[in-house]
């Protein structure tokens, strides 16, 4: 018995290489699912991860970092010094209001690219990867966003994701402010394929005058940079286009927005000293259904 006790005492430091922390809403005290966690050492990014569906986080204590940054849509970002005795961390909810508008449900119009002819390419939305496509507003009237639409290949497992709607930045074609301020997690069951429609009518979001970036953030599966990897949990159909309207960013690797249809030709030329065939460029086929706003 003494030998067994000594062995367990020796193994204990090896077994205790992670710490469990719960991220919760400071008001409701409810857990926050899929909050984004970034670890820093001396002010530099070292690692990133999500909380799980129950707001739980297993922090690897053997990594070299001293601060944790916690963020989630609809909540104030919080930066805390790492404390091995911390059991929970609270995030304060942002306050915002939804304007009341009168819409005409009979005038339901589709804009964007969800009905475009599909190419042979598709995009894998891996865990931590967010893809976004700019949908231009060519309407001569005000409208609200009813739903986001895109088509997927057959899923092999249950998929979790978030939807984003971004305004256009003033200085370049990049996503800016997120118009959705609710941490709503969406799921797609395994063996699902075809058109996916996400109803957002409850938010009464007015379509910006210039247009909006439609984004999807992958929350499940493996972390990978290869968007063409067919083993990714969520595979989104695309169409051929050389327009510079397709952006990607890697949340868990601290990589900001990259304009794919600009980056790919430039990177190809720098690598091979040859011009990239623009006919090979593509854009995820995202679309919107909108409703006209009725004036008094």
BELRA-V384212 format. One record per pair of residues at least 24 apart in sequence whose ideal C-beta (glycine too) atoms are under 6 Angstrom apart, sorted by the first residue. I is the first residue (numbers start at 0). GAP is how many residues later the second one is. D is the distance in Angstrom with one decimal. If there is no record, write none. Layout:
# BELRA-V384212
{{I GAP D} {I GAP D}}
This chain:
# BELRA-V384212
{{16 45 5.0} {17 40 4.8} {17 42 5.3} {18 40 4.8} {18 42 5.4} {18 65 6.0} {19 38 5.7} {20 36 4.8} {20 38 5.9} {20 65 5.7} {21 33 5.3} {21 34 5.5} {21 66 4.5} {22 28 5.1} {22 32 4.8} {22 47 5.9} {22 66 5.4} {23 64 5.6} {23 66 5.5} {25 64 3.9} {25 66 4.9} {26 66 6.0} {30 24 2.7} {31 40 5.5} {32 152 5.7} {33 151 6.0} {33 185 4.9} {34 35 5.7} {34 37 4.1} {35 35 4.9} {35 215 5.7} {36 33 5.8} {37 31 4.4} {38 26 4.0} {38 29 5.7} {39 25 5.8} {39 27 4.6} {40 24 4.4} {40 25 5.7} {44 209 4.3} {47 204 3.5} {71 111 5.4} {72 110 5.1} {73 107 4.9} {73 108 5.3} {73 109 4.8} {95 85 5.0} {97 106 5.2} {100 43 6.0} {100 103 5.4} {100 192 5.3} {101 192 4.6} {102 41 5.4} {102 188 4.2} {102 190 5.7} {103 188 4.9} {103 190 5.3} {106 185 4.3} {107 181 5.7} {107 183 5.9} {108 181 5.5} {109 177 5.9} {109 179 5.4} {110 177 5.3} {111 174 5.7} {111 175 3.3} {111 176 5.0} {112 172 4.7} {112 173 6.0} {112 174 5.6} {113 35 4.3} {113 171 5.4} {113 173 2.8} {115 123 3.7} {115 169 5.1} {116 122 5.8} {117 119 5.0} {117 121 5.6} {118 119 5.7} {118 120 5.6} {118 121 4.5} {118 163 5.2} {120 117 4.9} {120 161 4.6} {121 113 5.0} {121 115 5.4} {121 116 5.8} {122 104 4.9} {122 113 4.9} {122 115 5.8} {122 161 5.2} {123 103 5.2} {123 105 4.9} {123 108 2.9} {123 111 5.4} {124 91 5.6} {124 93 4.0} {124 109 4.3} {125 92 5.3} {125 95 5.8} {125 98 4.6} {125 106 4.8} {126 91 5.2} {126 93 5.9} {126 94 4.9} {126 96 5.0} {127 95 5.3} {127 122 5.8} {127 123 4.7} {127 124 3.4} {128 89 5.1} {128 121 5.7} {129 85 5.5} {129 87 4.2} {129 119 5.3} {130 85 5.9} {130 117 5.3} {130 153 5.6} {131 43 5.3} {131 81 4.4} {131 83 3.6} {131 115 4.6} {132 81 5.6} {132 112 5.7} {132 113 5.6} {132 150 5.8} {132 151 5.3} {132 153 4.5} {133 77 5.9} {133 79 5.2} {133 111 4.0} {134 76 5.4} {134 77 5.8} {134 79 5.7} {134 153 5.7} {135 75 4.2} {136 70 5.5} {136 74 4.2} {140 151 5.7} {141 151 4.4} {142 64 4.9} {142 147 4.1} {142 148 5.9} {142 149 5.2} {142 150 6.0} {143 60 5.7} {143 62 5.7} {143 147 5.3} {144 55 5.6} {144 60 4.7} {144 62 5.7} {144 143 5.7} {144 145 5.8} {145 55 4.9} {145 143 4.3} {145 144 5.8} {145 145 5.1} {146 50 5.1} {146 51 5.8} {146 52 5.0} {146 53 5.9} {146 142 4.6} {147 50 4.6} {147 66 5.6} {148 48 5.0} {148 138 4.6} {149 46 5.6} {149 86 5.6} {149 136 5.1} {150 44 5.2} {150 86 4.4} {151 41 6.0} {151 44 5.8} {151 83 6.0} {151 84 5.7} {152 40 5.9} {152 82 3.8} {153 39 4.0} {154 33 5.6} {154 35 5.4} {154 37 5.0} {156 33 5.0} {157 31 5.9} {157 32 5.5} {158 29 4.4} {158 61 5.5} {158 74 4.7} {158 75 4.8} {159 25 5.8} {159 27 5.5} {159 59 4.1} {159 60 4.3} {160 25 5.6} {160 55 5.5} {160 57 5.6} {160 58 5.5} {161 55 4.3} {162 35 5.3} {163 51 3.6} {164 47 5.3} {165 47 3.9} {166 41 5.4} {167 42 5.1} {172 71 6.0} {173 83 5.0} {174 38 4.2} {178 26 5.2} {206 83 5.8} {213 72 4.3} {222 29 5.9} {235 48 5.1} {236 48 5.4} {237 44 4.2} {237 46 5.2} {237 47 5.8} {238 46 5.0} {239 42 5.5} {240 42 4.2} {241 36 4.4} {241 39 4.5} {245 37 4.6}}
